[in-house]
Amino acid sequence: MEHSEATPFYRAVDGASLGRAISESRKEAGLTQQELADRLKVTRGTIVRLERGEAVSLVVAMNAIRTLGRDVALVPRFSKLQVRP
């Protein structure tokens, strides 16, 4: 996972880095795992698994990202991406 304070973007290349990005976003939003779970109508255990990069529903992962005010961009691995403010 890569995150720069200059940009609100994370680069997640696998489940573990996506989980870390979601965890960091949750903390930045001032939410506990239980509060995020309540908003998503899932158990806290589901949030724990998500943040560890373990198997959870894609719907849960996408809803967590949306609830935390983030967006997802899927970029092919061989592409070059430049993000400008």
C-alpha positions in Angstrom: 0.0 0.0 0.0 1.2 3.4 -0.8 -0.3 6.6 0.5 1.0 10.1 0.3 -0.4 13.0 2.3 -0.2 15.1 -0.8 -2.9 13.0 -2.5 -5.9 11.1 -1.1 -5.1 8.0 -3.2 -4.0 4.6 -2.0 -2.4 1.9 -4.2 -3.5 -1.5 -3.2 -2.1 -4.5 -5.1 -3.6 -7.3 -3.1 -6.1 -8.1 -0.4 -3.7 -7.2 2.4 -2.8 -3.8 1.1 -6.5 -3.1 0.4 -7.3 -4.0 3.9 -4.6 -1.7 5.3 -5.9 1.1 3.1 -9.4 0.6 4.4 -8.2 0.4 8.0 -6.2 3.6 7.6 -9.2 5.4 6.0 -11.5 4.2 8.8 -9.1 5.6 11.4 -8.8 8.9 9.5 -12.6 9.1 9.6 -12.5 8.6 13.4 -14.6 5.3 13.3 -14.1 2.2 15.3 -14.4 -1.2 13.6 -17.7 -1.6 15.3 -19.0 1.7 14.1 -18.1 0.8 10.5 -19.7 -2.6 10.9 -22.9 -1.0 12.2 -23.0 1.3 9.2 -22.5 -1.6 6.8 -24.9 -3.9 8.8 -22.2 -6.6 9.2 -20.4 -8.0 12.1 -17.2 -6.5 13.6 -15.6 -9.8 12.7 -16.3 -9.1 9.0 -14.5 -5.7 9.3 -11.5 -7.5 11.1 -11.3 -10.0 8.2 -11.6 -7.1 5.6 -8.8 -5.1 7.3 -6.6 -8.2 7.5 -7.0 -8.8 3.8 -8.9 -12.0 4.3 -11.9 -13.2 2.2 -15.0 -11.1 2.5 -17.7 -10.2 0.0 -16.7 -7.8 -2.7 -20.0 -6.0 -2.0 -18.9 -5.5 1.7 -15.5 -4.2 0.6 -16.9 -1.8 -2.0 -19.5 -0.6 0.5 -16.8 0.0 3.1 -14.8 2.1 0.7 -17.9 4.1 -0.3 -18.9 4.6 3.4 -15.4 5.9 4.1 -15.7 8.5 1.3 -13.2 6.9 -1.0 -13.3 5.8 -4.6 -11.8 2.9 -6.5 -10.0 3.0 -9.8 -8.9 -0.3 -11.3 -5.8 0.2 -13.4 -4.1 -2.6 -15.4 -0.8 -3.6 -13.8 1.2 -2.6 -17.0 -0.4 0.8 -17.2 1.2 4.0 -16.0 -1.0 6.3 -14.0 -0.4 9.9 -13.1 -2.7 11.5 -10.6 -2.7 15.3 -10.5 -4.6 17.4 -8.0 
